[in-house]
Amino acid sequence: MPDVQAFRFDDDGETPNNPRLPLLVYRAAVKLAGEHDPAVPFERAFARHGWSDGWRNGIHPFLHFHTLTHEVLGIARGRAIVEFGGARGQTLTVEAGDVVVLPAGTGHRRLSASGDLLVVGAYPRNVPFDQKRPGQIDHKKAVSAIAKVPMPEMDPVHGQDGPLMTLWKDDVR
């Protein structure tokens, strides 16, 4: 299992975050040595474990969050400094091989990145996707929508036995 870090962020009135589920960071979760296309191991793992609607890109430089779904970010190449949890959250450096699992409502934005940054993202299967910025949705409606987001069926990297299945089940406030 990877080295897992868990972070909680309170609602700051602008960014709702998630009142019961922590953001999870899996350090060096995916081995990239010898891969011609470093995005492929992330895409395969995410798809195999029911995280779909995948994409390849970076991380937006503006604060945003999702009220209808959780999100996974796999850092396939490069490194980035990302603010998670909004202005009162935490700034973390993520790099190739890391995976970040964001519970619905968790604010995030890229502060800086290497020129070669490549991120693979995905969402739990059969869940609608949205992207909101603070002020684009009534805060009370956002909090209500976040509370209704179902738990994913599996950890995006390790399946039924992955850290998410324990930390999100047992780590409820």
DATA-V9250 format. One record per residue. RES is the residue in three letters. PSI is psi in whole degrees, -180 to 180 (999 if undefined). OMEGA is omega in degrees with one decimal (999 if undefined). D_LAST is the distance of its C-alpha to the last C-alpha in whole Angstrom. Layout:
BEGIN
res	psi	omega	d_last
RES	PSI	OMEGA	D_LAST
RES	PSI	OMEGA	D_LAST
END
This chain:
BEGIN
res	psi	omega	d_last
MET	151	-179.0	24
PRO	166	170.2	24
ASP	119	-174.3	22
VAL	133	174.1	19
GLN	140	178.7	17
ALA	136	-178.5	13
PHE	136	176.2	13
ARG	140	178.5	10
PHE	130	178.4	12
ASP	155	172.2	12
ASP	125	-178.6	14
ASP	13	-179.2	17
GLY	-18	177.3	19
GLU	-47	178.7	21
THR	119	-175.1	19
PRO	-34	-173.6	16
ASN	-159	-178.0	14
ASN	123	-174.5	11
PRO	-15	-176.4	8
ARG	-17	-176.3	5
LEU	134	178.1	8
PRO	153	168.3	10
LEU	139	179.8	14
LEU	135	175.4	15
VAL	120	177.2	19
TYR	112	-179.7	21
ARG	133	178.0	24
ALA	44	-175.6	28
ALA	-28	-177.1	26
VAL	127	179.4	29
LYS	128	-174.6	33
LEU	-4	-177.7	35
ALA	131	176.7	38
GLY	1	180.0	41
GLU	126	175.5	40
HIS	-42	178.5	42
ASP	102	-173.4	40
PRO	-12	177.8	36
ALA	-27	-173.5	34
VAL	-46	180.0	35
PRO	-35	176.9	33
PHE	-48	-178.8	30
GLU	-42	179.7	31
ARG	-47	-179.0	32
ALA	-48	-178.3	29
PHE	-47	-178.9	27
ALA	-43	-179.6	30
ARG	-28	-176.1	30
HIS	22	170.9	26
GLY	20	175.8	26
TRP	117	-170.4	25
SER	-162	-175.6	28
ASP	40	-176.1	30
GLY	158	179.0	30
TRP	163	174.1	32
ARG	130	178.5	33
ASN	-137	177.0	33
GLY	-148	175.7	31
ILE	130	-177.3	29
HIS	145	179.1	29
PRO	3	178.4	30
PHE	149	-180.0	29
LEU	128	177.5	25
HIS	168	179.3	24
PHE	168	-179.4	21
HIS	129	-178.1	20
THR	-12	-175.7	19
LEU	-6	-174.8	20
THR	159	168.4	19
HIS	168	-179.7	18
GLU	146	172.4	20
VAL	139	176.6	22
LEU	122	175.2	24
GLY	125	-179.5	27
ILE	102	-175.3	29
ALA	-32	-178.2	32
ARG	145	175.3	34
GLY	-159	180.0	34
ARG	158	-179.7	32
ALA	152	169.9	30
ILE	122	-172.4	28
VAL	136	173.0	25
GLU	120	177.1	23
PHE	142	175.8	19
GLY	7	179.7	17
GLY	-169	-173.9	20
ALA	-27	178.9	22
ARG	16	-177.7	19
GLY	-137	-176.7	18
GLN	141	176.6	19
THR	127	-178.7	23
LEU	149	171.6	23
THR	129	175.6	26
VAL	148	-177.2	26
GLU	171	-175.5	29
ALA	129	-179.2	31
GLY	-19	-179.8	30
ASP	153	174.8	26
VAL	135	177.6	23
VAL	127	176.9	21
VAL	117	-177.3	18
LEU	119	173.5	17
PRO	153	179.4	14
ALA	139	177.4	15
GLY	-12	-176.2	16
THR	118	178.1	16
GLY	146	176.9	19
HIS	147	174.6	22
ARG	146	177.7	25
ARG	130	174.7	28
LEU	-38	175.7	29
SER	164	-179.3	32
ALA	156	172.4	33
SER	157	-177.7	36
GLY	-20	-177.6	39
ASP	13	-177.0	38
LEU	130	173.2	34
LEU	123	-178.7	34
VAL	139	172.8	30
VAL	125	178.7	30
GLY	158	177.3	27
ALA	170	-176.2	26
TYR	153	177.2	23
PRO	142	-176.5	22
ARG	142	173.2	25
ASN	31	176.8	26
VAL	133	179.7	24
PRO	152	-177.5	26
PHE	141	170.7	25
ASP	164	176.4	25
GLN	119	-177.3	25
LYS	150	171.3	25
ARG	154	175.9	25
PRO	136	-179.4	24
GLY	-12	179.6	27
GLN	-11	-179.0	27
ILE	144	175.1	25
ASP	129	-174.0	24
HIS	-43	179.7	21
LYS	-38	177.7	20
LYS	-39	177.9	21
ALA	-47	-179.4	19
VAL	-42	179.3	16
SER	-44	179.7	17
ALA	-42	-179.2	18
ILE	-40	-179.3	15
ALA	-21	-177.0	13
LYS	-4	-177.7	16
VAL	125	-178.3	16
PRO	156	175.5	16
MET	145	175.1	15
PRO	155	179.2	18
GLU	-31	-177.0	20
MET	160	169.8	21
ASP	137	-175.1	20
PRO	-21	-178.7	23
VAL	-41	-171.1	24
HIS	5	175.5	24
GLY	-146	-174.7	24
GLN	-28	-177.0	22
ASP	10	-176.1	22
GLY	163	-178.3	20
PRO	-37	-179.7	17
LEU	-40	-175.6	15
MET	-32	177.5	16
THR	-49	-174.8	14
LEU	-37	179.7	11
TRP	-25	177.7	10
LYS	-47	-173.4	10
ASP	-17	-172.0	9
ASP	46	179.7	6
VAL	132	-178.8	4
ARG	999	999	0
END
